């Protein structure tokens, strides 16, 4: 299993490098400027990428937050990630319900912040997933909103840590952050 996971990790890095990584000037969602960009959705929305993300995140969640019954994060970056983990978990007899944290409450109907909350229940133990961590702001927003809605957050899991203070911010707020890759995997 370890060899298969190592192969999957290497293949996911290859896909992220080919499909998601770009050397160019951009302004990130954090407002910071950067000379590189990683759009993980380009990989997560590919069938193979979806599969690999599901397997690798599921493995990390089983190790770091084995009591989790749900997985989700801030829309839009976390949506395909939560879906991948939920589906992979189901196929592995380790079901995790997916949920989506909105950036703003729903503007009609119930006005809810979280889609999928009804399938979890109050106090449910969950893992937060994120595509790229820069400052940790999006991760912390997802954690805070999940907690405000009655969920128990066991930890956060990200595809890529840009190594720009996000891990420190998440940990300073009292949460664990597990990442599959860092910027050093893309820019040695």
Backbone torsions as a table, in degrees:
resi	resn	phi	psi	omega
1	UNK	NA	-38.5	-179.9
2	UNK	-62.6	-42.4	178.9
3	UNK	-62.6	-40.5	178.9
4	UNK	-64.7	-41.7	178.6
5	UNK	-66.1	-38.2	177.8
6	UNK	-64.7	-40.6	176.8
7	UNK	-64.4	-42.9	179.4
8	UNK	-63.2	-41.3	179.7
9	UNK	-63.6	-44.6	179.1
10	UNK	-63.0	-41.1	179.8
11	UNK	-68.1	-40.3	178.4
12	UNK	-63.3	-41.4	177.4
13	UNK	-61.7	-40.3	177.8
14	UNK	-61.3	-45.2	178.9
15	UNK	-64.4	-44.7	179.0
16	UNK	-61.1	-40.6	180.0
17	UNK	-66.2	-43.7	-178.0
18	UNK	-73.7	-41.2	-170.0
19	UNK	-100.7	-30.6	-168.5
20	UNK	-112.8	-23.3	-173.9
21	UNK	-91.3	133.7	176.7
22	UNK	-139.0	140.0	171.2
23	UNK	-95.2	100.9	175.8
24	UNK	-164.8	161.8	179.0
25	UNK	-76.7	130.2	178.3
26	UNK	-144.4	160.2	169.4
27	UNK	-105.8	123.2	-176.9
28	UNK	-81.9	167.9	178.8
29	UNK	-61.1	-23.2	177.5
30	UNK	-74.3	-11.8	-176.1
31	UNK	93.8	-10.4	179.4
32	UNK	-76.4	149.4	173.3
33	UNK	-90.8	149.6	-179.4
34	UNK	-146.4	157.0	176.6
35	UNK	-99.9	8.6	172.6
36	UNK	-147.0	158.7	-175.7
37	UNK	-139.9	141.3	175.9
38	UNK	-128.1	106.7	178.6
39	UNK	-98.8	88.5	-174.2
40	UNK	-64.3	-21.6	178.8
41	UNK	-60.1	-32.4	179.4
42	UNK	-60.3	-31.6	178.0
43	UNK	-91.3	-41.8	-176.4
44	UNK	-63.8	-26.6	-179.0
45	UNK	-89.7	-2.8	170.7
46	UNK	-81.7	143.7	-179.8
47	UNK	-55.4	-47.9	-178.9
48	UNK	-65.5	-42.9	178.5
49	UNK	-62.0	-43.2	178.8
50	UNK	-58.3	-46.7	179.4
51	UNK	-61.0	-49.3	-177.5
52	UNK	-65.3	-42.4	177.7
53	UNK	-61.2	-44.3	178.4
54	UNK	-58.6	-47.1	-179.3
55	UNK	-63.8	-46.6	-174.7
56	UNK	-72.3	-40.6	176.1
57	UNK	-67.0	-41.6	179.1
58	UNK	-59.6	-43.7	177.6
59	UNK	-59.6	-45.1	-179.8
60	UNK	-64.8	-41.8	179.8
61	UNK	-66.8	-40.3	178.2
62	UNK	-61.8	-33.9	179.2
63	UNK	-79.0	-45.5	-170.7
64	UNK	-94.3	-24.1	-177.6
65	UNK	-145.5	59.3	-172.8
66	UNK	-62.4	-17.5	-179.9
67	UNK	-84.4	-4.7	-177.0
68	UNK	-61.1	138.0	175.3
69	UNK	-116.6	-5.1	-179.8
70	UNK	-144.3	158.7	179.9
71	UNK	-145.7	132.9	179.6
72	UNK	-172.2	-177.9	179.9
73	UNK	-174.7	-170.6	-175.3
74	UNK	-72.7	129.0	176.9
75	UNK	-65.0	142.3	15.4
76	UNK	-107.9	-24.2	-175.4
77	UNK	-60.3	-34.9	-176.7
78	UNK	-84.3	-15.3	-173.9
79	UNK	-56.7	-54.6	-179.9
80	UNK	-68.0	-25.9	179.3
81	UNK	-68.5	-47.8	179.4
82	UNK	-62.5	-40.6	177.8
83	UNK	-61.2	-45.1	-179.6
84	UNK	-61.4	-44.6	-178.9
85	UNK	-67.4	-43.2	-179.2
86	UNK	-61.3	-47.4	179.7
87	UNK	-64.5	-45.9	180.0
88	UNK	-62.8	-40.9	177.2
89	UNK	-60.4	-44.5	179.1
90	UNK	-60.2	-45.8	-179.3
91	UNK	-68.0	-18.6	179.9
92	UNK	-102.4	13.8	-177.4
93	UNK	58.1	34.7	177.9
94	UNK	-136.4	64.7	-171.5
95	UNK	-66.2	134.0	174.1
96	UNK	-128.5	128.1	177.7
97	UNK	-77.9	135.6	178.2
98	UNK	-87.0	149.5	173.2
99	UNK	-144.2	159.4	-177.9
100	UNK	-125.5	127.8	176.9
101	UNK	-94.9	121.0	178.8
102	UNK	-75.3	155.6	174.8
103	UNK	-79.1	-26.6	176.6
104	UNK	-138.5	154.3	178.6
105	UNK	-64.3	151.7	178.3
106	UNK	-55.2	133.0	-173.5
107	UNK	-80.7	0.1	179.0
108	UNK	-149.8	177.0	179.7
109	UNK	62.2	-123.6	-175.3
110	UNK	-81.4	-13.8	-179.5
111	UNK	67.6	26.9	-174.7
112	UNK	-73.1	152.0	177.6
113	UNK	-89.9	-29.9	-173.3
114	UNK	-123.6	125.3	172.0
115	UNK	-86.6	135.0	179.7
116	UNK	94.4	-0.6	-178.1
117	UNK	-63.0	-37.3	-176.8
118	UNK	-62.7	-24.9	178.1
119	UNK	-81.4	-4.7	-176.4
120	UNK	-107.5	-48.2	-178.1
121	UNK	88.7	155.8	-178.5
122	UNK	-61.1	135.3	177.8
123	UNK	82.6	-0.2	-179.3
124	UNK	-57.3	140.4	179.6
125	UNK	-88.0	126.8	-173.4
126	UNK	-134.7	160.8	172.7
127	UNK	-111.8	138.3	176.5
128	UNK	-97.2	132.3	177.3
129	UNK	-114.6	150.7	-175.6
130	UNK	-146.6	147.9	177.9
131	UNK	-80.1	-60.1	-177.8
132	UNK	-130.6	130.3	176.9
133	UNK	-103.2	125.6	175.9
134	UNK	-114.0	-75.3	178.9
135	UNK	-94.8	-14.7	-176.3
136	UNK	90.5	-2.7	-176.3
137	UNK	-59.4	-46.6	-179.8
138	UNK	-66.9	-40.2	178.7
139	UNK	-62.2	-46.7	-179.7
140	UNK	-65.7	-36.2	177.5
141	UNK	-63.0	-43.6	178.6
142	UNK	-64.3	-43.1	179.0
143	UNK	-62.1	-49.3	-177.7
144	UNK	-62.2	-42.0	-179.9
145	UNK	-67.9	-41.3	178.0
146	UNK	-60.7	-44.0	178.9
147	UNK	-65.3	-41.2	179.6
148	UNK	-62.8	-26.6	179.0
149	UNK	-91.4	7.9	173.5
150	UNK	95.4	7.1	178.6
151	UNK	-87.6	152.7	176.5
152	UNK	-103.6	112.9	-177.0
153	UNK	-87.7	122.0	-178.8
154	UNK	-91.1	-19.1	-179.9
155	UNK	165.2	169.9	178.8
156	UNK	-117.3	148.0	-176.7
157	UNK	-134.8	126.8	-178.1
158	UNK	-126.0	149.7	174.0
159	UNK	-68.2	-48.4	-173.6
160	UNK	-134.8	132.5	170.7
161	UNK	-103.9	118.7	-179.9
162	UNK	-74.2	-5.1	-179.9
163	UNK	60.4	45.3	179.9
164	UNK	-123.1	30.4	175.2
165	UNK	100.6	-5.9	-179.2
166	UNK	-62.9	-46.0	179.1
167	UNK	-58.3	-46.1	-178.2
168	UNK	-62.1	-39.7	179.5
169	UNK	-65.9	-43.2	179.6
170	UNK	-65.2	-44.9	-179.8
171	UNK	-68.6	-35.0	177.6
172	UNK	-64.0	-27.1	177.9
173	UNK	-84.5	2.3	175.2
174	UNK	91.9	20.4	-178.2
175	UNK	-121.7	152.8	176.1
176	UNK	-88.7	145.8	175.2
177	UNK	-128.3	121.4	176.8
178	UNK	-111.6	129.5	-179.7
179	UNK	-123.5	149.3	177.7
180	UNK	-83.6	-34.9	-177.4
181	UNK	-141.5	163.5	171.7
182	UNK	-128.1	172.1	178.4
183	UNK	-55.9	-27.8	-179.7
184	UNK	-64.8	-22.4	175.9
185	UNK	-72.7	-21.2	-178.5
186	UNK	-105.7	-34.0	179.8
187	UNK	-128.7	89.7	-176.3
188	UNK	-64.4	NA	NA
